[in-house]
Amino acid sequence: MRTAGSRLGPVDRLESLRRLTEQEFDIIVVGGGVTGAGTALDAASRGLSVALLEARDLAIGTSSRSGKTFHGGLRYLEQLNFSLVRQAAHERNLMVDRLCPHLTRPTPFLFPLTRRVVERPYVGAGVLLYDLLGGARRTMPRHRHLTKTGALRELPALRPGRITGALQYYDAIFDDARHTMTVARTAARFGAQVATYLEVTGVLRAADRVIGVRASDHETGQEIDVRGRCVVSATGVWADHLQELAGKANVEVRPAKGVHIVVPRDRIRSQTGLIARTADSVLVIRPWGQFWLIGTTDTPWDHGRDDPAANSSDVDYLLEQVNSWLEPAISRDDIVGVYAGLRPLLKGDAESSAALSRDHAVLAGPDGMLTVVGGKYTTYRVMAEDAVDAAAKWLDRPPAPSCTQDTPLIGADGWAVLRNQVGRLSQESGMPPELIERLLGRYGSLIDDLFELIAGRPELAEPIGGAPPYLQVEAVYAASHEGARHLDDVLVRRTHIAMETPDRGLAAAAQVAALVGDVLGWDEQTRRDEVSRYAAQIDADLRAEAVPTDNPGHGN
């Protein structure tokens, strides 16, 4: 696939802002998480004119703070939600097979058994059903039963006294923030106008009908009116806020906080991930490059929704859960990173957030506006298709059928060929094969864009100081092609330096600010301000992690 039109650099943003003020769109999508980006892609690929507005950065909310796994939801089988599992497993397979294979990693997970005789048939039947519902004969290896010895061979860190055996099955690890950004760039490739740091502050009406939105540009302070035939709110945990701007709130969102901790790969002796029951949810240990992601918590969040933070109790809970299964014990000193996100669960009568529905809903009202909410990351494409289908009644012509299940994201085209040519790419670039493989796993066939930048500035092939796995060119590319506008956009979401370095990216901050500033035209004072702002955010997160309960002042 050609990538012309998919750039989200500073010049492209100015052009999008111009078009937003001059054009009437078929659909205005509010929210730059995966659901909003997916809705923009679905609509644009059907031939509709689309504007995508995000108040801050792409994937800044839930979509960059997930468990980073495309999965069917094994635990939803116990809730008898077979349709959700079937749908999610199908979508997982699409991502791996067709849509974004360069961003996915099929990964084994171990489900430990703790009781003799009765547990294996019960759990085995569930995992078999999981395979069958997903149709995983080709995409994912089938599950297998393991003896206690076999389980310890796969995961030597397991406490042998706790298990009688295990089952092993597969799901797919992926980079959520990069995936969301890639969906948005693919939407732009097909004509969507994508503008970040453009916050919707009001709703435009003609009589009783919504005809657009008023938005404030955080970069310039300018206010603009964007007009369209339909507004789709894909704002996640902020869904009720946008409905209130429209004068009618018909959805109640109950945000639930999920926390993950990051530890180095050598702290857990294992060749596989782990999933195990907890008293109210599940513990999942996922491989993540040179690290492990350990999560998650599932607790109500009643504070500011912009920047949820982990507290000391969250971290202690995760350490307690993981240490009940593994040895030697993991301590706070082993933790490299911590991140917290909010799930936009539909409010109900359940006593705990873990019991609330992960199904999605597309709600109409007021006239000319839709709200898509709930769901899970894996099913974003289905949510987007449903939203555009529902918007059809306000369009002047029926849209073509959705084709996103057959539309690979940018970077997927030619990726398999390049993966087979790692030796050639290594020889031509002078980079070691393992670095080429890492870049292919982040950019796919867009790796050529990076090589082009390096050809003009060879020093960009050098590592970022304080974050050696990443190259300087990646920071430049984040600003020139991937829509990064601020330092934390790069350190937290375009890369994961913030959660993969013990100092949370502080040592890398000044150099990254210089690289990004060259693209965005920052002066020296702006660069210093960006570093200071980032350092203050890290300090606030660390202080929150030291207090026993959620700090009501954080994130408000």
HELIX and SHEET records of a PDB file:
HELIX    1   1 PRO A   10  GLU A   22  1                                  13    
HELIX    2   2 VAL A   34  SER A   45  1                                  12    
HELIX    3   3 THR A   62  SER A   64  5                                   3    
HELIX    4   4 LEU A   74  LEU A   77  5                                   4    
HELIX    5   5 PHE A   82  LEU A   94  1                                  13    
HELIX    6   6 MET A   95  LEU A   99  3                                   5    
HELIX    7   7 PRO A  101  LEU A  103  5                                   3    
HELIX    8   8 GLU A  119  GLY A  134  1                                  16    
HELIX    9   9 LYS A  148  GLU A  154  1                                   7    
HELIX   10  10 PRO A  160  ARG A  162  5                                   3    
HELIX   11  11 ASP A  176  ARG A  189  1                                  14    
HELIX   12  12 GLY A  236  TRP A  238  5                                   3    
HELIX   13  13 ALA A  239  LEU A  245  1                                   7    
HELIX   14  14 ARG A  265  ARG A  267  5                                   3    
HELIX   15  15 SER A  312  ASN A  323  1                                  12    
HELIX   16  16 ARG A  332  ASP A  334  5                                   3    
HELIX   17  17 SER A  353  ALA A  355  5                                   3    
HELIX   18  18 TYR A  377  THR A  379  5                                   3    
HELIX   19  19 TYR A  380  ALA A  391  1                                  12    
HELIX   20  20 ALA A  392  TRP A  394  5                                   3    
HELIX   21  21 THR A  404  ASP A  406  5                                   3    
HELIX   22  22 TRP A  415  ARG A  419  1                                   5    
HELIX   23  23 VAL A  422  SER A  429  1                                   8    
HELIX   24  24 PRO A  433  TYR A  443  1                                  11    
HELIX   25  25 GLY A  444  LEU A  446  5                                   3    
HELIX   26  26 ILE A  447  GLY A  456  1                                  10    
HELIX   27  27 PRO A  458  ALA A  461  5                                   4    
HELIX   28  28 GLN A  472  SER A  480  1                                   9    
HELIX   29  29 LEU A  487  ASP A  488  1                                   2    
HELIX   30  30 ASP A  489  ARG A  494  3                                   6    
HELIX   31  31 ILE A  497  GLU A  500  1                                   4    
HELIX   32  32 LEU A  506  LEU A  520  1                                  15    
HELIX   33  33 GLU A  524  ALA A  546  1                                  23    
SHEET    1   A 6 GLN A 193  ALA A 195  0                                        
SHEET    2   A 6 VAL A  50  LEU A  53  1                                        
SHEET    3   A 6 GLU A  24  VAL A  30  1                                        
SHEET    4   A 6 GLU A 223  SER A 233  1                                        
SHEET    5   A 6 ARG A 209  ASP A 217 -1                                        
SHEET    6   A 6 LEU A 198  ALA A 206 -1                                        
SHEET    1   B 6 GLN A 193  ALA A 195  0                                        
SHEET    2   B 6 VAL A  50  LEU A  53  1                                        
SHEET    3   B 6 GLU A  24  VAL A  30  1                                        
SHEET    4   B 6 GLU A 223  SER A 233  1                                        
SHEET    5   B 6 MET A 369  GLY A 374  1                                        
SHEET    6   B 6 HIS A 360  ALA A 364 -1                                        
SHEET    1   C 8 THR A  69  PHE A  70  0                                        
SHEET    2   C 8 GLY A 165  PHE A 174 -1                                        
SHEET    3   C 8 THR A 104  LEU A 113 -1                                        
SHEET    4   C 8 GLY A 273  ARG A 277  1                                        
SHEET    5   C 8 VAL A 282  TRP A 288 -1                                        
SHEET    6   C 8 PHE A 291  GLY A 295 -1                                        
SHEET    7   C 8 VAL A 253  PRO A 264 -1                                        
SHEET    8   C 8 THR A 299  PRO A 300 -1                                        
SHEET    1   D 3 THR A  69  PHE A  70  0                                        
SHEET    2   D 3 GLY A 165  PHE A 174 -1                                        
SHEET    3   D 3 ARG A 144  THR A 147 -1                                        
SHEET    1   E 8 THR A  69  PHE A  70  0                                        
SHEET    2   E 8 GLY A 165  PHE A 174 -1                                        
SHEET    3   E 8 THR A 104  LEU A 113 -1                                        
SHEET    4   E 8 GLY A 273  ARG A 277  1                                        
SHEET    5   E 8 VAL A 282  TRP A 288 -1                                        
SHEET    6   E 8 PHE A 291  GLY A 295 -1                                        
SHEET    7   E 8 VAL A 253  PRO A 264 -1                                        
SHEET    8   E 8 GLY A 337  LEU A 346 -1                                        
SHEET    1   F 2 PRO A 463  ILE A 464  0                                        
SHEET    2   F 2 ALA A 467  LEU A 471 -1                                        
END                                                                             
